[in-house]
Amino acid sequence: MSEARTLDALIVGAGFAGLYMLHKLRQDGFTAQVVEKGSGVGGTWFWNRYPGARCDIPSIEYSYSFDAELEAEWRWSERYAAQPEILRYLEHVAERFDLMRDIALETLVTSARWDEGKGRWLVETDGGDAFDVQFPILATGALSEPKQPDIPGLENFEGQVLHSAMWDDGADLAGKNVCHFGTGSTGIQVVGEVAKAAKQLTVFQRTPNFAVPGGNHPLPGDYLEDLLPRYPELRERARTSPLGWFHGAWEGSAKADDPDAREERLEKAWKAGTTGLLQAYEDLLFDEESNSYAADFARRKIAELVDDPEKARKLTPHGYPMGSRRLCTEVDFYEAMNRDNVALVDVREEPVVTVTAHSVKTDKGEYPADVIILATGFDACVGAIKAIDIRGRDGRSIRDEWDNGPRAYLGLAVEGFPNMFTITGPGSPSVLSNVVVSIEQHVEWVARCMVDMRDAGQPVIEATAEAETAWMEHAHEVAHSTLFPRANSWYQGHTKDGRQVFMPYVGGVGAYRAKCEEIAANGYEGFVLRGTDEMQQKDAVA
Ligand SMILES: Cc1cc2nc3c(=O)[nH]c(=O)nc-3n(C[C@H](O)[C@H](O)[C@H](O)COP(=O)(O)OP(=O)(O)OC[C@H]3O[C@@H](n4cnc5c(N)ncnc54)[C@H](O)[C@@H]3O)c2cc1C
């Protein structure tokens, strides 16, 4: 191990969060370094290079707002930019703000250890680098640790296996037999594109998801001229809105509306694209009956869009409220289902028995495979943090503790792990919001906290157990006042005794921001600020 480099902060991850965190800390006069395991910056948009990858929140909203000049100079080509364009944007940001000189690529953080006496962390990497830092900042991403599915016999397969989050740029699917697993947001994007290239595509589906056409389109050349004068106001609206979007839900209750008016409104919302359908009425995520009208509407759309009634039946979601699992954006997914070269297997009706060297066998048939695609998602919200061996006070391990369900104060800090911050951690709006809005809020809050600590001469901050428990209980309560917990989804974590922990905070981006600001203004309520043991010893000697 090399001699430890001393810094104020080590930022883990070079996605939207890590890049802005570095820029902000530099502006505030801190020494900071980013370490990133990938060979480039961009995070999600560096790794997820599968065909069809694009954002599902309009790019003019899903982008940084912290710099007006950046806003004024970058032009998005489409309503929902595709992965290569978002990656170019993030590379541009890294270059524009001269960030690369403090970013170490191809460097995996493996461990972090708290030294109570010094009030500092020793962070180590796979390459033997070590950092002696006051603040480790985990900008490791809520959706960055790919989940490997448990498919029997997968190890027998002799063809190519592609995970959507570790895509091989050179993969050529033209004329191939492809078996595809996963029909969540990513899987639905992959299928729409791969169907066009593959000879035969067999889609293995476990849970049908609601999917709404994205309504993507090129942005007119002069869109920015129109937008720029309104941008500050729209950005501010997003910051104070429930989900971090420019526009909130349309007023009114679906169940209280007249049936014809309701149909008309749902049609309009469907055409607005993507999450528009969830915004059709303000009670869709709170009231089961209201939700059922929108869900039935979406089910009727599937029947209209998918020609084969048997495929349509399998694709039709039942048993959970619409939106309680992530609502997917589809581009050519239903169209793919109408192609002769696309088959759909519902693994609940036709379980996979084994993968062989060149096929996938179910209890009813055998499907040839040259390539297997796994669009099976992530160990959401916690995976990337648990992957690091983090030892806090008294050697406590975050991995062990979060095995019993994640807990954090405001999704920003964890009791027992002083000075460690988690950007979009569990218990914050994170994946239930426009994540860039949530990232900016966390980055700015953390930087302000570090400045306040510096000004106060108190180098250590730690959440109290009481505040953390109260926050998690509040987050649980809020989640259960909505329909979100009614579905078995990746939003849920679990305790060892099987209780659910709803990981993202559902209380709204705006309300959450106000709470974080109030806590900071009140001297960091729920945190203890203190000196280090070494400072106390020096004082005692003096
Ligand atoms: C396919 C896809 C589409 C998405 N679309 C949207 C969307 O439309 N709207 C939206 O709001 N959100 C979307 N998201 C969520 C998306 O993850 C966030 O919007 C955002 O990009 C997260 O940025 P981040 O910097 O927090 O994390 P990430 O972009 O995930 O970056 C984290 C980085 O940390 C690195 N890292 C992790 N652990 C370590 C370690 N131990 N050592 C070194 N480096 C490490 C990773 O390699 C990664 O590069 C999408 C996610 C996916 C997967």
The ligand as an SDF file (V2000), in Angstrom:
LIG
                    3D

 53 58  0  0  0  0  0  0  0  0999 V2000
  -30.5860    2.6240  -17.7430 C   0  0  0  0  0  0  0  0  0  0  0  0
  -30.9050    3.6880  -16.7420 C   0  0  0  0  0  0  0  0  0  0  0  0
  -31.6960    4.7600  -17.1030 C   0  0  0  0  0  0  0  0  0  0  0  0
  -31.9710    5.7600  -16.1780 C   0  0  0  0  0  0  0  0  0  0  0  0
  -32.7690    6.7900  -16.5490 N   0  0  0  0  0  0  0  0  0  0  0  0
  -33.0630    7.7530  -15.6620 C   0  0  0  0  0  0  0  0  0  0  0  0
  -33.9230    8.8490  -16.0170 C   0  0  0  0  0  0  0  0  0  0  0  0
  -34.4060    8.9510  -17.1230 O   0  0  0  0  0  0  0  0  0  0  0  0
  -34.2040    9.7670  -15.0660 N   0  0  0  0  0  0  0  0  0  0  0  0
  -33.6950    9.6850  -13.8070 C   0  0  0  0  0  0  0  0  0  0  0  0
  -33.9910   10.5450  -12.9920 O   0  0  0  0  0  0  0  0  0  0  0  0
  -32.8640    8.6840  -13.4590 N   0  0  0  0  0  0  0  0  0  0  0  0
  -32.5480    7.7200  -14.3400 C   0  0  0  0  0  0  0  0  0  0  0  0
  -31.7390    6.6900  -13.9670 N   0  0  0  0  0  0  0  0  0  0  0  0
  -31.1170    6.6930  -12.6400 C   0  0  0  0  0  0  0  0  0  0  0  0
  -29.6520    7.1640  -12.7570 C   0  0  0  0  0  0  0  0  0  0  0  0
  -28.8860    6.1960  -12.1520 O   0  0  0  0  0  0  0  0  0  0  0  0
  -29.4770    8.5370  -12.1510 C   0  0  0  0  0  0  0  0  0  0  0  0
  -30.3210    9.4450  -12.8310 O   0  0  0  0  0  0  0  0  0  0  0  0
  -28.0670    9.1290  -12.1890 C   0  0  0  0  0  0  0  0  0  0  0  0
  -27.4260    8.9190  -13.4100 O   0  0  0  0  0  0  0  0  0  0  0  0
  -27.2440    8.6120  -11.0330 C   0  0  0  0  0  0  0  0  0  0  0  0
  -26.0490    9.3260  -10.9590 O   0  0  0  0  0  0  0  0  0  0  0  0
  -25.0350    9.0350   -9.7720 P   0  0  0  0  0  0  0  0  0  0  0  0
  -23.8360    9.8490  -10.0360 O   0  0  0  0  0  0  0  0  0  0  0  0
  -25.7170    9.1710   -8.4820 O   0  0  0  0  0  0  0  0  0  0  0  0
  -24.7050    7.4790   -9.9000 O   0  0  0  0  0  0  0  0  0  0  0  0
  -24.1190    6.6650  -11.1190 P   0  0  0  0  0  0  0  0  0  0  0  0
  -24.3470    7.3580  -12.3800 O   0  0  0  0  0  0  0  0  0  0  0  0
  -24.6030    5.2810  -10.9670 O   0  0  0  0  0  0  0  0  0  0  0  0
  -22.5590    6.7070  -10.8470 O   0  0  0  0  0  0  0  0  0  0  0  0
  -21.9840    6.0210   -9.7830 C   0  0  0  0  0  0  0  0  0  0  0  0
  -20.5600    5.6770  -10.1680 C   0  0  0  0  0  0  0  0  0  0  0  0
  -19.8960    5.1740   -9.0170 O   0  0  0  0  0  0  0  0  0  0  0  0
  -18.9840    4.1910   -9.4380 C   0  0  0  0  0  0  0  0  0  0  0  0
  -18.6880    3.3330   -8.2980 N   0  0  0  0  0  0  0  0  0  0  0  0
  -19.5690    2.6240   -7.5560 C   0  0  0  0  0  0  0  0  0  0  0  0
  -18.9110    1.9680   -6.5880 N   0  0  0  0  0  0  0  0  0  0  0  0
  -17.5980    2.2780   -6.7110 C   0  0  0  0  0  0  0  0  0  0  0  0
  -16.4370    1.9180   -6.0030 C   0  0  0  0  0  0  0  0  0  0  0  0
  -16.4780    1.1000   -4.9430 N   0  0  0  0  0  0  0  0  0  0  0  0
  -15.2500    2.4190   -6.4000 N   0  0  0  0  0  0  0  0  0  0  0  0
  -15.1770    3.2510   -7.4700 C   0  0  0  0  0  0  0  0  0  0  0  0
  -16.2480    3.6290   -8.1810 N   0  0  0  0  0  0  0  0  0  0  0  0
  -17.4470    3.1440   -7.8020 C   0  0  0  0  0  0  0  0  0  0  0  0
  -19.7080    3.4650  -10.5420 C   0  0  0  0  0  0  0  0  0  0  0  0
  -18.8170    2.8170  -11.4110 O   0  0  0  0  0  0  0  0  0  0  0  0
  -20.4620    4.5970  -11.2220 C   0  0  0  0  0  0  0  0  0  0  0  0
  -19.7650    5.0680  -12.3330 O   0  0  0  0  0  0  0  0  0  0  0  0
  -31.4570    5.6710  -14.8680 C   0  0  0  0  0  0  0  0  0  0  0  0
  -30.6900    4.5710  -14.4950 C   0  0  0  0  0  0  0  0  0  0  0  0
  -30.4210    3.5830  -15.4180 C   0  0  0  0  0  0  0  0  0  0  0  0
  -29.5930    2.4130  -14.9830 C   0  0  0  0  0  0  0  0  0  0  0  0
  1  2  1  0
  2  3  1  0
  2 52  2  0
  3  4  2  0
  4  5  1  0
  4 50  1  0
  5  6  2  0
  6  7  1  0
  6 13  1  0
  7  8  2  0
  7  9  1  0
  9 10  1  0
 10 11  2  0
 10 12  1  0
 12 13  2  0
 13 14  1  0
 14 15  1  0
 14 50  1  0
 15 16  1  0
 16 17  1  0
 16 18  1  0
 18 19  1  0
 18 20  1  0
 20 21  1  0
 20 22  1  0
 22 23  1  0
 23 24  1  0
 24 25  2  0
 24 26  1  0
 24 27  1  0
 27 28  1  0
 28 29  2  0
 28 30  1  0
 28 31  1  0
 31 32  1  0
 32 33  1  0
 33 34  1  0
 33 48  1  0
 34 35  1  0
 35 36  1  0
 35 46  1  0
 36 37  1  0
 36 45  1  0
 37 38  2  0
 38 39  1  0
 39 40  1  0
 39 45  2  0
 40 41  1  0
 40 42  2  0
 42 43  1  0
 43 44  2  0
 44 45  1  0
 46 47  1  0
 46 48  1  0
 48 49  1  0
 50 51  2  0
 51 52  1  0
 52 53  1  0
M  END
$$$$
